[in-house]
Amino acid sequence: VFYQSAFCSLAHPDSRAFYDRKRHEGKRHHQAVIALARRRINVLWAMLQNRQAFLPNFKLAA
């Protein structure tokens, strides 16, 4: 389920940038999508722990 969600999210610019960065690091397509799925799971977990809604415009430090 999370793999499919991550694959569909590649249309979103932030998800695509993360995927492209992983591909540039030498990861294969499947590995990069799994890394993106893991990142989305981490965001979901943080949202549940902090009891906050998703903020799509929130930017992380580089």
Secondary structure as the mmCIF struct_conf table of DSSP 4:
data_model
#
loop_
_struct_conf.conf_type_id
_struct_conf.id
_struct_conf.beg_label_comp_id
_struct_conf.beg_label_asym_id
_struct_conf.beg_label_seq_id
_struct_conf.end_label_comp_id
_struct_conf.end_label_asym_id
_struct_conf.end_label_seq_id
HELX_RH_AL_P HELX_RH_AL_P1 PHE A 2 CYS A 8
HELX_RH_3T_P HELX_RH_3T_P1 SER A 9 ALA A 11
BEND BEND1 HIS A 12 HIS A 12
HELX_RH_AL_P HELX_RH_AL_P2 PRO A 13 HIS A 24
TURN_TY1_P TURN_TY1_P1 GLU A 25 GLY A 26
HELX_RH_AL_P HELX_RH_AL_P3 HIS A 29 ASN A 50
TURN_TY1_P TURN_TY1_P2 ARG A 51 ARG A 51
TURN_TY1_P TURN_TY1_P3 PRO A 56 ASN A 57
#
